[in-house]
Amino acid sequence: MNDIGIIAPLVFVLIWYALTLIGRALMKPYEKLKLVWCPEMRCPSFVETDAISKGGASVLVKRCLLWPEHKDCKERCVK
């Protein structure tokens, strides 16, 4: 009986599953980042914001790709 026809697809699927899990683990810190348009610099940027409150208050930017050079911006990208 030809066992390679059974084992090869199983190994292939297991390798792709393992690579998917490793990729998700490596990208986990970047899941909170959002791509937004910066109106002051007129270019896209990645930002991380605080959790959105239920009261409807404005969202504050925690980190931005354009900081520290443009730290004193008005944060209009998340309004």
TITOR-452964 format. One line per 10 residues: their letters; for each residue x, y, z of N, C-alpha, C, O. Coordinates in Angstrom, 3 decimals. Layout:
<atoms>
a> X,Y,Z,X,Y,Z,X,Y,Z,X,Y,Z ~ ...
</atoms>
This chain:
<atoms>
mndigiiapl> 0.833,-1.186,0.000,0.000,0.000,0.000,0.878,1.250,0.000,1.957,1.257,0.592 ~ 0.422,2.277,-0.648,1.184,3.505,-0.808,0.836,4.477,0.324,-0.173,5.180,0.275 ~ 1.700,4.495,1.343,1.439,5.361,2.509,1.803,6.814,2.248,1.326,7.703,2.953 ~ 2.632,7.069,1.257,3.036,8.451,0.975,1.845,9.291,0.519,1.813,10.497,0.761 ~ 0.878,8.675,-0.131,-0.315,9.389,-0.585,-1.202,9.834,0.559,-2.027,10.732,0.390 ~ -1.047,9.230,1.704,-1.837,9.612,2.885,-1.046,10.556,3.784,-1.594,11.518,4.322 ~ 0.221,10.279,3.938,1.053,11.035,4.874,1.416,12.415,4.317,1.405,13.389,5.069 ~ 1.732,12.526,3.045,2.171,13.793,2.465,1.128,14.902,2.613,1.489,15.990,3.061 ~ -0.154,14.688,2.261,-1.135,15.772,2.467,-1.319,16.131,3.943,-1.534,17.296,4.278 ~ -1.235,15.136,4.818,-1.377,15.399,6.249,-0.223,16.270,6.748,-0.449,17.222,7.495
vfvliwyalt> 0.992,15.958,6.349,2.157,16.752,6.742,2.047,18.164,6.165,2.353,19.138,6.852 ~ 1.615,18.278,4.922,1.452,19.582,4.284,0.467,20.455,5.062,0.746,21.627,5.316 ~ -0.663,19.901,5.434,-1.681,20.655,6.183,-1.160,21.032,7.565,-1.390,22.151,8.024 ~ -0.470,20.127,8.228,0.064,20.439,9.555,1.125,21.538,9.507,1.185,22.379,10.404 ~ 1.956,21.537,8.475,2.966,22.578,8.341,2.307,23.934,8.104,2.716,24.926,8.708 ~ 1.302,23.995,7.244,0.616,25.269,6.995,-0.133,25.755,8.230,-0.190,26.958,8.483 ~ -0.706,24.834,9.002,-1.382,25.221,10.239,-0.373,25.799,11.231,-0.648,26.811,11.876 ~ 0.795,25.160,11.358,1.828,25.652,12.270,2.326,27.027,11.825,2.528,27.908,12.662 ~ 2.527,27.221,10.519,2.963,28.525,10.024,1.923,29.611,10.273,2.272,30.758,10.550 ~ 0.647,29.251,10.174,-0.422,30.207,10.463,-0.407,30.614,11.933,-0.557,31.794,12.248
ligralmkpy> -0.229,29.655,12.827,-0.171,29.977,14.256,1.039,30.836,14.587,0.934,31.761,15.393 ~ 2.172,30.551,13.987,3.378,31.333,14.229,3.200,32.753,13.689,3.594,33.720,14.341 ~ 2.613,32.879,12.513,2.371,34.196,11.928,1.439,35.034,12.774,1.677,36.227,12.963 ~ 0.377,34.426,13.289,-0.549,35.172,14.152,0.136,35.612,15.438,-0.104,36.721,15.918 ~ 0.986,34.758,16.002,1.694,35.116,17.236,2.659,36.274,16.989,2.810,37.150,17.839 ~ 3.305,36.278,15.837,4.238,37.356,15.532,3.523,38.675,15.244,4.075,39.738,15.525 ~ 2.321,38.633,14.696,1.583,39.844,14.344,0.669,40.341,15.467,0.038,41.387,15.312 ~ 0.581,39.638,16.572,-0.306,39.998,17.677,-0.095,41.430,18.181,-1.085,42.119,18.429 ~ 1.145,41.913,18.346,1.309,43.291,18.843,0.784,44.354,17.880,0.518,45.481,18.296 ~ 0.633,44.016,16.615,0.223,44.991,15.623,-1.272,44.976,15.334,-1.736,45.734,14.482
eklklvwcpe> -2.041,44.131,16.023,-3.484,44.061,15.777,-4.216,45.320,16.217,-5.286,45.626,15.690 ~ -3.660,46.051,17.169,-4.317,47.254,17.679,-4.087,48.468,16.790,-4.779,49.475,16.935 ~ -3.136,48.391,15.884,-2.814,49.526,15.028,-3.855,49.688,13.929,-4.355,48.709,13.376 ~ -4.168,50.932,13.627,-5.124,51.255,12.564,-4.445,52.184,11.572,-3.686,53.073,11.956 ~ -4.721,51.973,10.313,-4.197,52.855,9.277,-5.178,54.005,9.095,-6.338,53.784,8.748 ~ -4.717,55.233,9.327,-5.562,56.421,9.213,-4.868,57.458,8.338,-3.665,57.377,8.091 ~ -5.633,58.418,7.884,-5.101,59.520,7.097,-4.797,60.681,8.022,-5.672,61.130,8.763 ~ -3.572,61.171,7.987,-3.177,62.317,8.801,-3.445,63.583,8.005,-2.780,63.819,6.997 ~ -4.409,64.415,8.432,-4.724,65.624,7.675,-3.631,66.689,7.757,-3.524,67.523,6.858 ~ -2.824,66.679,8.809,-1.780,67.692,8.935,-0.578,67.381,8.056,-0.010,68.283,7.441
mrcpsfvetd> -0.187,66.118,7.990,0.970,65.727,7.181,0.562,65.318,5.765,1.412,65.205,4.882 ~ -0.716,65.100,5.551,-1.265,64.655,4.265,-0.621,63.361,3.791,-0.166,63.242,2.654 ~ -0.600,62.387,4.716,-0.070,61.062,4.389,-0.700,60.038,5.331,-1.206,60.418,6.387 ~ -0.683,58.764,4.982,-1.217,57.745,5.891,-0.258,57.492,7.048,0.947,57.723,6.942 ~ -0.816,57.013,8.149,-0.016,56.692,9.324,-0.712,55.594,10.115,-1.932,55.448,10.048 ~ 0.060,54.833,10.856,-0.492,53.840,11.761,-0.593,54.457,13.142,0.366,55.057,13.627 ~ -1.757,54.315,13.785,-1.954,54.844,15.131,-2.541,53.759,16.025,-3.239,52.856,15.563 ~ -2.238,53.872,17.317,-2.858,53.031,18.335,-3.652,53.949,19.246,-3.121,54.941,19.745 ~ -4.912,53.629,19.466,-5.780,54.493,20.260,-6.136,53.842,21.577,-5.982,52.634,21.753 ~ -6.619,54.665,22.507,-7.168,54.148,23.759,-8.464,53.413,23.454,-9.033,53.562,22.372
aiskggasvl> -8.924,52.623,24.408,-10.191,51.921,24.238,-11.332,52.932,24.148,-11.338,53.941,24.853 ~ -12.280,52.653,23.289,-13.415,53.556,23.090,-14.359,53.428,24.278,-14.780,52.326,24.629 ~ -14.688,54.553,24.892,-15.597,54.546,26.033,-17.042,54.534,25.553,-17.332,54.929,24.424 ~ -17.940,54.080,26.411,-19.363,53.998,26.060,-20.039,55.361,26.089,-21.125,55.522,25.531 ~ -19.425,56.330,26.723,-20.014,57.653,26.850,-19.932,58.482,25.581,-20.513,59.565,25.511 ~ -19.231,57.997,24.593,-19.112,58.737,23.345,-18.037,59.811,23.380,-18.025,60.705,22.533 ~ -17.130,59.731,24.355,-16.057,60.709,24.441,-15.082,60.497,23.288,-15.048,59.433,22.670 ~ -14.304,61.513,23.016,-13.354,61.415,21.911,-12.259,60.401,22.233,-11.922,60.176,23.395 ~ -11.723,59.807,21.205,-10.684,58.793,21.340,-9.324,59.479,21.311,-9.092,60.357,20.480 ~ -8.430,59.090,22.201,-7.098,59.666,22.260,-6.089,58.725,21.612,-6.197,57.505,21.734
vkrcllwpeh> -5.122,59.293,20.934,-4.075,58.508,20.292,-2.991,58.197,21.315,-2.471,59.099,21.971 ~ -2.651,56.916,21.448,-1.579,56.511,22.354,-0.236,56.531,21.652,0.750,57.015,22.210 ~ -0.185,56.010,20.432,1.053,55.987,19.653,0.748,56.281,18.201,-0.321,55.938,17.697 ~ 1.682,56.912,17.540,1.542,57.235,16.124,2.879,57.015,15.440,3.935,57.240,16.033 ~ 2.830,56.582,14.208,4.051,56.351,13.438,4.805,57.649,13.189,6.026,57.626,13.037 ~ 4.110,58.776,13.142,4.732,60.067,12.850,5.309,60.767,14.083,5.946,61.812,13.956 ~ 5.096,60.209,15.257,5.655,60.785,16.467,7.086,60.313,16.607,7.394,59.242,16.085 ~ 7.962,61.002,17.252,7.854,62.177,18.084,7.969,63.490,17.312,7.776,64.557,17.894 ~ 8.281,63.437,16.010,8.457,64.684,15.262,7.186,65.532,15.260,7.272,66.760,15.301 ~ 6.024,64.914,15.214,4.753,65.639,15.137,3.862,65.297,16.339,2.668,65.040,16.187
kdckercvk> 4.459,65.300,17.523,3.752,64.920,18.747,2.640,65.901,19.105,1.624,65.488,19.664 ~ 2.799,67.163,18.807,1.824,68.179,19.216,0.733,68.386,18.180,0.277,69.512,17.981 ~ 0.318,67.339,17.531,-0.749,67.473,16.531,-2.109,67.548,17.236,-2.201,67.310,18.440 ~ -3.132,67.868,16.503,-4.469,68.007,17.075,-5.241,66.692,17.104,-6.390,66.657,17.544 ~ -4.608,65.596,16.632,-5.204,64.254,16.593,-6.513,64.244,15.837,-7.465,63.576,16.242 ~ -6.569,64.986,14.732,-7.788,65.012,13.923,-7.980,63.727,13.130,-9.045,63.522,12.549 ~ -6.980,62.862,13.092,-7.059,61.622,12.324,-8.089,60.651,12.898,-8.599,59.804,12.164 ~ -8.405,60.751,14.179,-9.344,59.821,14.801,-10.687,60.460,15.108,-11.538,59.826,15.733 ~ -10.893,61.676,14.692,-12.164,62.358,14.973,-13.235,61.909,14.007,-14.373,62.373,14.086
</atoms>
